[in-house]
Amino acid sequence: MDRIIRDAFELVRTINPELLYSLALQHKANQQQRNS
């Protein structure tokens, strides 16, 4: 299972880095909201 996720992650990073970037920003924003 772990390997599938890693493979999918690599695939997205290759094909659609913008999506990965926006997801990371969203995750960061969610963490900041929880902390405050």
PDB file of N, CA, C and O in Angstrom:
ATOM      1  N   MET A   1       0.839  -1.206   0.000  1.00  0.00           N
ATOM      2  CA  MET A   1       0.000   0.000   0.000  1.00  0.00           C
ATOM      3  C   MET A   1       0.873   1.255   0.000  1.00  0.00           C
ATOM      4  O   MET A   1       0.645   2.193  -0.764  1.00  0.00           O
ATOM      5  N   ASP A   2       1.855   1.247   0.858  1.00  0.00           N
ATOM      6  CA  ASP A   2       2.766   2.382   0.970  1.00  0.00           C
ATOM      7  C   ASP A   2       3.415   2.703  -0.371  1.00  0.00           C
ATOM      8  O   ASP A   2       3.564   3.864  -0.752  1.00  0.00           O
ATOM      9  N   ARG A   3       3.793   1.641  -1.070  1.00  0.00           N
ATOM     10  CA  ARG A   3       4.486   1.792  -2.349  1.00  0.00           C
ATOM     11  C   ARG A   3       3.579   2.415  -3.391  1.00  0.00           C
ATOM     12  O   ARG A   3       4.021   3.225  -4.206  1.00  0.00           O
ATOM     13  N   ILE A   4       2.305   2.038  -3.364  1.00  0.00           N
ATOM     14  CA  ILE A   4       1.343   2.581  -4.327  1.00  0.00           C
ATOM     15  C   ILE A   4       1.212   4.087  -4.140  1.00  0.00           C
ATOM     16  O   ILE A   4       1.183   4.849  -5.107  1.00  0.00           O
ATOM     17  N   ILE A   5       1.133   4.501  -2.878  1.00  0.00           N
ATOM     18  CA  ILE A   5       1.005   5.928  -2.573  1.00  0.00           C
ATOM     19  C   ILE A   5       2.242   6.679  -3.057  1.00  0.00           C
ATOM     20  O   ILE A   5       2.145   7.762  -3.632  1.00  0.00           O
ATOM     21  N   ARG A   6       3.403   6.081  -2.812  1.00  0.00           N
ATOM     22  CA  ARG A   6       4.651   6.724  -3.224  1.00  0.00           C
ATOM     23  C   ARG A   6       4.725   6.838  -4.741  1.00  0.00           C
ATOM     24  O   ARG A   6       5.147   7.864  -5.274  1.00  0.00           O
ATOM     25  N   ASP A   7       4.312   5.779  -5.432  1.00  0.00           N
ATOM     26  CA  ASP A   7       4.305   5.791  -6.899  1.00  0.00           C
ATOM     27  C   ASP A   7       3.356   6.861  -7.419  1.00  0.00           C
ATOM     28  O   ASP A   7       3.680   7.596  -8.352  1.00  0.00           O
ATOM     29  N   ALA A   8       2.173   6.938  -6.799  1.00  0.00           N
ATOM     30  CA  ALA A   8       1.185   7.932  -7.217  1.00  0.00           C
ATOM     31  C   ALA A   8       1.730   9.336  -6.983  1.00  0.00           C
ATOM     32  O   ALA A   8       1.545  10.233  -7.806  1.00  0.00           O
ATOM     33  N   PHE A   9       2.403   9.513  -5.853  1.00  0.00           N
ATOM     34  CA  PHE A   9       2.981  10.810  -5.520  1.00  0.00           C
ATOM     35  C   PHE A   9       4.018  11.224  -6.559  1.00  0.00           C
ATOM     36  O   PHE A   9       4.026  12.365  -7.023  1.00  0.00           O
ATOM     37  N   GLU A  10       4.879  10.297  -6.913  1.00  0.00           N
ATOM     38  CA  GLU A  10       5.902  10.568  -7.935  1.00  0.00           C
ATOM     39  C   GLU A  10       5.251  10.927  -9.264  1.00  0.00           C
ATOM     40  O   GLU A  10       5.713  11.819  -9.975  1.00  0.00           O
ATOM     41  N   LEU A  11       4.174  10.221  -9.589  1.00  0.00           N
ATOM     42  CA  LEU A  11       3.465  10.452 -10.846  1.00  0.00           C
ATOM     43  C   LEU A  11       2.892  11.866 -10.873  1.00  0.00           C
ATOM     44  O   LEU A  11       3.048  12.593 -11.854  1.00  0.00           O
ATOM     45  N   VAL A  12       2.230  12.244  -9.790  1.00  0.00           N
ATOM     46  CA  VAL A  12       1.640  13.584  -9.710  1.00  0.00           C
ATOM     47  C   VAL A  12       2.736  14.641  -9.769  1.00  0.00           C
ATOM     48  O   VAL A  12       2.582  15.675 -10.419  1.00  0.00           O
ATOM     49  N   ARG A  13       3.855  14.368  -9.076  1.00  0.00           N
ATOM     50  CA  ARG A  13       4.952  15.331  -9.047  1.00  0.00           C
ATOM     51  C   ARG A  13       5.523  15.539 -10.449  1.00  0.00           C
ATOM     52  O   ARG A  13       5.965  16.635 -10.793  1.00  0.00           O
ATOM     53  N   THR A  14       5.507  14.480 -11.246  1.00  0.00           N
ATOM     54  CA  THR A  14       6.030  14.570 -12.605  1.00  0.00           C
ATOM     55  C   THR A  14       5.039  15.253 -13.538  1.00  0.00           C
ATOM     56  O   THR A  14       5.400  16.139 -14.312  1.00  0.00           O
ATOM     57  N   ILE A  15       3.784  14.824 -13.449  1.00  0.00           N
ATOM     58  CA  ILE A  15       2.764  15.302 -14.390  1.00  0.00           C
ATOM     59  C   ILE A  15       2.205  16.655 -13.985  1.00  0.00           C
ATOM     60  O   ILE A  15       2.044  17.541 -14.824  1.00  0.00           O
ATOM     61  N   ASN A  16       1.906  16.816 -12.692  1.00  0.00           N
ATOM     62  CA  ASN A  16       1.152  17.993 -12.266  1.00  0.00           C
ATOM     63  C   ASN A  16       1.717  18.587 -10.978  1.00  0.00           C
ATOM     64  O   ASN A  16       1.080  18.496  -9.929  1.00  0.00           O
ATOM     65  N   PRO A  17       2.911  19.199 -11.044  1.00  0.00           N
ATOM     66  CA  PRO A  17       3.522  19.784  -9.846  1.00  0.00           C
ATOM     67  C   PRO A  17       2.701  20.932  -9.264  1.00  0.00           C
ATOM     68  O   PRO A  17       2.769  21.204  -8.065  1.00  0.00           O
ATOM     69  N   GLU A  18       1.921  21.608 -10.119  1.00  0.00           N
ATOM     70  CA  GLU A  18       1.108  22.728  -9.623  1.00  0.00           C
ATOM     71  C   GLU A  18       0.060  22.230  -8.637  1.00  0.00           C
ATOM     72  O   GLU A  18      -0.215  22.876  -7.625  1.00  0.00           O
ATOM     73  N   LEU A  19      -0.520  21.072  -8.944  1.00  0.00           N
ATOM     74  CA  LEU A  19      -1.525  20.482  -8.065  1.00  0.00           C
ATOM     75  C   LEU A  19      -0.905  20.166  -6.708  1.00  0.00           C
ATOM     76  O   LEU A  19      -1.487  20.444  -5.659  1.00  0.00           O
ATOM     77  N   LEU A  20       0.289  19.578  -6.753  1.00  0.00           N
ATOM     78  CA  LEU A  20       0.988  19.221  -5.530  1.00  0.00           C
ATOM     79  C   LEU A  20       1.278  20.471  -4.701  1.00  0.00           C
ATOM     80  O   LEU A  20       1.139  20.465  -3.477  1.00  0.00           O
ATOM     81  N   TYR A  21       1.682  21.540  -5.385  1.00  0.00           N
ATOM     82  CA  TYR A  21       2.010  22.800  -4.722  1.00  0.00           C
ATOM     83  C   TYR A  21       0.792  23.399  -4.034  1.00  0.00           C
ATOM     84  O   TYR A  21       0.875  23.856  -2.894  1.00  0.00           O
ATOM     85  N   SER A  22      -0.347  23.395  -4.739  1.00  0.00           N
ATOM     86  CA  SER A  22      -1.570  23.963  -4.172  1.00  0.00           C
ATOM     87  C   SER A  22      -2.043  23.118  -2.990  1.00  0.00           C
ATOM     88  O   SER A  22      -2.552  23.655  -2.006  1.00  0.00           O
ATOM     89  N   LEU A  23      -1.877  21.805  -3.086  1.00  0.00           N
ATOM     90  CA  LEU A  23      -2.255  20.930  -1.973  1.00  0.00           C
ATOM     91  C   LEU A  23      -1.386  21.221  -0.756  1.00  0.00           C
ATOM     92  O   LEU A  23      -1.879  21.249   0.372  1.00  0.00           O
ATOM     93  N   ALA A  24      -0.104  21.437  -0.983  1.00  0.00           N
ATOM     94  CA  ALA A  24       0.814  21.733   0.115  1.00  0.00           C
ATOM     95  C   ALA A  24       0.450  23.054   0.786  1.00  0.00           C
ATOM     96  O   ALA A  24       0.477  23.158   2.013  1.00  0.00           O
ATOM     97  N   LEU A  25       0.113  24.059  -0.014  1.00  0.00           N
ATOM     98  CA  LEU A  25      -0.284  25.359   0.528  1.00  0.00           C
ATOM     99  C   LEU A  25      -1.555  25.228   1.357  1.00  0.00           C
ATOM    100  O   LEU A  25      -1.681  25.825   2.426  1.00  0.00           O
ATOM    101  N   GLN A  26      -2.484  24.444   0.851  1.00  0.00           N
ATOM    102  CA  GLN A  26      -3.753  24.237   1.547  1.00  0.00           C
ATOM    103  C   GLN A  26      -3.501  23.556   2.894  1.00  0.00           C
ATOM    104  O   GLN A  26      -4.088  23.931   3.909  1.00  0.00           O
ATOM    105  N   HIS A  27      -2.636  22.569   2.889  1.00  0.00           N
ATOM    106  CA  HIS A  27      -2.303  21.830   4.099  1.00  0.00           C
ATOM    107  C   HIS A  27      -1.669  22.763   5.128  1.00  0.00           C
ATOM    108  O   HIS A  27      -1.981  22.695   6.317  1.00  0.00           O
ATOM    109  N   LYS A  28      -0.783  23.629   4.661  1.00  0.00           N
ATOM    110  CA  LYS A  28      -0.105  24.585   5.528  1.00  0.00           C
ATOM    111  C   LYS A  28      -1.109  25.542   6.159  1.00  0.00           C
ATOM    112  O   LYS A  28      -1.044  25.831   7.354  1.00  0.00           O
ATOM    113  N   ALA A  29      -2.035  26.026   5.345  1.00  0.00           N
ATOM    114  CA  ALA A  29      -3.058  26.959   5.819  1.00  0.00           C
ATOM    115  C   ALA A  29      -3.936  26.288   6.872  1.00  0.00           C
ATOM    116  O   ALA A  29      -4.293  26.907   7.875  1.00  0.00           O
ATOM    117  N   ASN A  30      -4.279  25.031   6.643  1.00  0.00           N
ATOM    118  CA  ASN A  30      -5.106  24.295   7.598  1.00  0.00           C
ATOM    119  C   ASN A  30      -4.389  24.136   8.933  1.00  0.00           C
ATOM    120  O   ASN A  30      -5.008  24.255   9.990  1.00  0.00           O
ATOM    121  N   GLN A  31      -3.094  23.871   8.888  1.00  0.00           N
ATOM    122  CA  GLN A  31      -2.316  23.711  10.115  1.00  0.00           C
ATOM    123  C   GLN A  31      -2.264  25.024  10.893  1.00  0.00           C
ATOM    124  O   GLN A  31      -2.381  25.025  12.119  1.00  0.00           O
ATOM    125  N   GLN A  32      -2.091  26.125  10.195  1.00  0.00           N
ATOM    126  CA  GLN A  32      -2.009  27.428  10.848  1.00  0.00           C
ATOM    127  C   GLN A  32      -3.332  27.788  11.514  1.00  0.00           C
ATOM    128  O   GLN A  32      -3.344  28.363  12.602  1.00  0.00           O
ATOM    129  N   GLN A  33      -4.439  27.453  10.868  1.00  0.00           N
ATOM    130  CA  GLN A  33      -5.759  27.736  11.435  1.00  0.00           C
ATOM    131  C   GLN A  33      -5.954  26.956  12.729  1.00  0.00           C
ATOM    132  O   GLN A  33      -6.506  27.479  13.698  1.00  0.00           O
ATOM    133  N   ARG A  34      -5.505  25.717  12.744  1.00  0.00           N
ATOM    134  CA  ARG A  34      -5.671  24.877  13.923  1.00  0.00           C
ATOM    135  C   ARG A  34      -4.837  25.403  15.088  1.00  0.00           C
ATOM    136  O   ARG A  34      -5.249  25.332  16.245  1.00  0.00           O
ATOM    137  N   ASN A  35      -3.667  25.927  14.764  1.00  0.00           N
ATOM    138  CA  ASN A  35      -2.756  26.390  15.812  1.00  0.00           C
ATOM    139  C   ASN A  35      -3.226  27.677  16.471  1.00  0.00           C
ATOM    140  O   ASN A  35      -2.999  27.882  17.663  1.00  0.00           O
ATOM    141  N   SER A  36      -3.871  28.536  15.714  1.00  0.00           N
ATOM    142  CA  SER A  36      -4.256  29.843  16.253  1.00  0.00           C
ATOM    143  C   SER A  36      -5.540  29.772  17.066  1.00  0.00           C
ATOM    144  O   SER A  36      -5.997  30.789  17.587  1.00  0.00           O
TER     145      SER A  36
END
